[in-house]
Amino acid sequence: MPSQQSRPQPLDSFTKVKPSVYIYQSSSTTPSDANAPDIVVFLSWSGASLKHIAKYMPGYMSLYPRSQIILITSAFTDFLSGSRSCDYSELGPAVEAIAAEPTARVLIHLCSNGGSHKLWRLASLFQKSQGHLLPMHALLLDSAPGKATFARSYAAISHELPKVGYFRIPSTILLFLFLCCFAVVMEVTRRTNTVDMVWNELNTPDLIGTNAARRYIYSREDSMVWDKDVEDHADEAEAKGYRVRLEKFSGSAHVAHMMADRARYWKIVEDLWADVQP
């Protein structure tokens, strides 16, 4: 029986360049496909474990075996900064990897509000450092974006709390108090919370170009990101000139659509990329 140390890890084929940034360089000998994306950027949901994120990687490696994959993870603490910019040391390697291929065709896949937030920060940092918009030829939004309410914020953040009852109970109480205090501060200061700010920024042509084809994957059963929020965002995007299509799943929970129907999910990815304009 192999030792614990010898077991393959979820992202062994990726190079970890920063705590939240991993890069995969294909060594495939498969003939190059001129119609495939050159770079896939995958932005995970908040608090996602690497073993869960890794379940998405074989899909891209199978569809586009020669594509570079840039994985950017997300955590709840990311939302504590409402700044449009972020420290270059955090996402700098991702910016540099994309900027190094000025003619690359880029597919961006984000999950939940955590991935939406990281795209906002990546696009802002790229624009600030490179002087032009982040290249984006296709954008897949899985379970995103949502609006901020107390109940939905609690549901989203509670997934990152300890699972053991002894630790979970005090953590739940602290989370409840934190959200109450945060809501009071936002009301008193009249500030827009980060989740709603990101919701708006993803439909801002000066930050996210309108040329990218979009797909929204979502469901009515999602308790964290409501279907109406996604549909409202898509309607607003279409009114601003974005090319959108809605893909509503039935019965699947938050960021669980791929596991519910793998064949349909990856067909949506293929169709999305097929809609990319030359």
N, C-alpha and C positions, 0 to 999 in steps of 0.2 A: 504494500500500500504506500503511495507516495507521501512524503512528509508534507506538513502544512506549508513549509516554505517553498516547496516545489510546485504547488498548485498554481495554475495560471490565474492571473488577476483579470478583472473585467475589462480593463483597458490596456493590457500589456503591449498592444501594438501602437499605442499612442505615447508621445513624449510629453511629460508634464513640464511646461516651461514657466508656469506661475501657479499659485495655489488654485486658481479658478480657470486656467487655460491649458488645454491639452491639444497637441497637433499630431495628426496622422499623415504620414507621407507614404503613398502607395508604392509597393515594390512589385505590383502585378505586372506580368508579362503579356496580359491581354492587349490586343491591338487597340491603339488609341481611338476613341470615338469623338469625332469632331462635334457631335451634337450634345455631348455630356457637359455638365457643369465642370468648370476647372476647380472650383472651390465650393465646398459645402460648409456653411457655418451653422452649428447646432447649439442653441441656447436653451439650457435645461430649465425645468421648473425649480422653484425655491426648495432647498433642502433635499433634492433628489439624491439618492445614493448612487454610487458609480455602477453598482450591479444592475440597477434599473435603467440608468442612462444607456448602459452598454447594450441593452436589448434592441436599441434603435440602430446601432452601428452596422450590423450585418446587412440590414436593408439597403443602406447606402453603398456599402462595399460591393453588394451584389449588383445593384442597378448601375453604379458608376465606379467600376473597379480602379480606374486610374485617377479619380478625383482626390484632391487633398481635403481632409476634414479638419475643421477647427472647432473644437468643443469648448464651450464656455459655461461653467456651472454658476449656480445662483444660490444665495442664502438670504434668510429673512433680514439679516443685518444690512444687506445692501439697500433696503428701503429706508433706513434711518438717515440717509443722505438725500436731501431733496435737490441737491445741486445738479445742474444739467451736465456739468463736466465731472470728470473723476481723475484720480491720480493716474498719470500715464504709466506708472510702474505696474499697475494692475492689468490693464488691457493692452498695453503697448505692444507686446509680442503678436497679438491678434491683428492689431492695426498694421504692423510692419509686414506680417505675412501676406495680408491682402494687398497692401500698397506695392509689394515687391512684384506683383503680377498685374501691371496696369491694364492689360487687355483681357484679364480673366473674366469669365462669366461666372456669376456667384449666385448660388441658391441659399437662402437663409430660412432656417426652420427654428421657430421659437415655440416654447411650451409655457403656458400659463402666464400669470402676471410677472413671475420671476424672470422668465425669458424675455418678456416684453420690456421689462426694466433694463435688462442687460443690453438689448438691442438699442434702446434709447441712449444709453451711455456710450456704447460702441460707436453709434452713428455720430453722436456729438463730438466724441474724441477724435474720430477719423476726420471729420470736417474741420475741426480746429487745427489739427496737425498737418493735414494734407491740402487744405484749401479748397476741397470740393466734396460733393456728396459721397457717401459710402456706396460703392458699386453694389447694385442689387438688381438681379434680373428676374428673380422669383422669390416670393415670400409666402411661407406656410405658417399659419397661426393656429396652433393646436390648443384648444381650451383657453382662448384669449382673444381680445383683452376683456377684463371685467371691471366693474365699478366697485368702489370701496364702500362697504357697510360694516357695521360692528359685527354682525353675525358671520358674514363671509370672511372678514379678516380673521376672526377667531378660528373659523373652520380651517382656513389655510395655514395659519401659523401653528395651530395645535398639532399638526402632523409632525412638527419638528421637536415636540416636547418628548421627554422620556416616556417610554412605554410602560415601565414598571410602576405600579400603583403608588408605592412608597414615595417615589420621586415625582410622579405625575401630578398628584393632588396639589402640593405646594406650587409646582410650576404652573398649573392651571389657574390657581388663585392669583399668582403674580402676573400672568398674562392678562387676566381679566382686569386687574387694576391698571396695568400699563395701557391697555386699550382705552379704558375710561379716561385716564389722564390725557392720553394723546388726543382723544376726541374733544375734550374740553379746551386744550391748547389750540387746536386747529379752529375751533369755533370762535374763541376769543380773539385770536390773531387774524382771523378771516383768510387764512392761507389755504391753498388748494393742496390736498394730500397727494403724496407721490403717485399712488395708483391712478387717481383720476388725471393727474398731470401727464402720466405716460399714455393713458388712453387717448388724450388729445394729441400728444406729440406724434404718435404713430400715423396720424392723418394730417401731418404738417408737411406740405410739399417742399418747404425750404430745408427740411431735415431728412425726410424719407421721400425719395423721388417717385413720381407717379408712373414711371415706365415699367415697373415690376408687376408681373402677373401675381395675383393674390388668391389664396384659398384659405377659407376659415373652416376648421374642423371643430365641431362642438356637439353638444347634446342637451336635451331638455333635462335630463337626470343629473347633470352637473350641479352640485350644491354650492360650489365655490365661485364659478363664473357662469352666470345665468345666460340662457339662450337669447333672451331679449337684449342683453348688453352687447353680445356678439353681433346680433342682427342690426342693432342700431349703429354700431361702429362700421359695419360693412356698408350700410346705407349712406352714411356720412362720407365714407371713403369713395364710394361710387359717384356721389355728387361732386366730389373734388377732383374727379378725373382718374381715379385708380381703377384698374381692371380687376374686378372681384368675382368670386363665385363661392357660394355657401355649400358646405357639405355637412348635413346634419345627421348624426348617428342616433340610433335608438337603443336605450338601455345601458349605455356605457357611462361610467363615472368620469370624474375629472382626470385628465391626462391618461385615460385608460382605453381610448378609442383604438389605438394600434393593437393592443392585446385582444380587444373584442372582435376585431375583424381585420386581420393582417392583410388579406388579399385586397380588400377595398382600400385600406389605408395606403398601401404602396402603389396601388393603381392611381390614386389621387395625386401622389407625388409625381408619378410618371406623366400624368396628364397635365399637371401644373407646369412641368418643365417643357412639355411639348408646346405650351402656349407662349413660351418666351419668344419675343420678337427678334429676328436676326439682327 
